[in-house]
Amino acid sequence: MRNAAFEASDGFKNSEPPDTLALWPAFAQSLKLLRPGAPRTNPALLMVEIAAIVTTSFLLYAAICKAHHPQSLPYLISLDFWLVLGVLATNFVTVLTRSATAQLPG
């Protein structure tokens, strides 16, 4: 069964790729969303940010006190990397979505 709304909108035939020069301001804006005073509208993103802060504190404790097993340090580093990357990617998509909806007619 075909989707009538998709057929009426001609799908992705006329969609243009995003301008790469317009992506840099969006990336800069996504970094600005990391500041502590930025409003948190997504509760899942807030939990990821809290998890990144907690694991970073565990990482610093493990690096300074050497209280953990030596295997836990690379794990904590990779976990922090992926959490921070996830927060940055979510902020970037949020900025792109806001700018795209602001440009919609009507």
N, C-alpha and C positions, 0 to 999 in steps of 0.2 A: 504494500500500500504506500502510495506516495504522499508526501506532505505538501498540501496546497499552498501554504504560506511560503515554503521554501521555493516552490516553482514560481510563485508570483514575484519573489524578490530577486530572481535570476541567480541565486546562490552566491558564490564567490567569484563569479566571472569578471565583474567590474571592480572588484576590490583591489586597491593598490597597496604595495608594500609600504610600511611606515618609513618616513624620512629618517635616515640615520642621524642627521644633524639635530632633529627634534628629540632624539632619545637621550642626548647628553643632558639637557635641562631637566628631563624627567628623572634621570639618575641622580642629579644633584638634589632635586626635590625629595627623592626617596631617602637620601642621606640626612636631610633636614628633619625627616620624620622620626629619626632616632633620638632626637633630643628629649629629655625627660618631660618637658612641658607640653609636648604634642598630645592632642587628644587621642585616646584609644577607643576606636569605634568597634574593633573586632576583638571579642574576648579570647578567641583562639590565638590570635597574634600576641595578645598580652601574656598569655600563659607561656608561649614560646620565648618571649623576651625574659620572663621571670626564670624560665629553665636555663636560658643562656647565662644569666647573671649568676645563678646558683652553681652551674657547672664550671663557670669561670672562677668562682671563689674556691671550688674544690681543686681546680687545676693549680691555682696559686698556692694553696695549702700543700698540695702534693709536691710541687716544685720546690717550695721553700723548706718544708719540714721533712721531706722524703719519708713520710710516714706510711705511704701506700706501697703496694707492690710495684716493681719497675714496669710491669706490663700496663698498669693503669694510666700512666702518663700519656703514652701515645693515644690511648682510647679517649681520654679526656680532651686532648688536643683536637682529635678528629671530630668528636662530638660537638665541641664549641664551634669549630669551623662550619659544620653543617647547620647548626642552629642559627648562627649569625648570617650565613648565606641564605637560609630560609626566610629570616626576617627581612633582609635586604630585597630579596626577590618579591616577597609579598608587598613591601612598601612600593617597589617599582611598578608592580602591576596595579596597585591602588592609584598611583599617580597617573599612569597611562589611562586607566579607566575613567578617572575624573576628567582628564583633558579630552578624552574622546566623547564623553557624554555632554561636555560643555560645548562641543563643536556641532552637535546634532541639531538639525533644523527643527524649529517648533518648540 
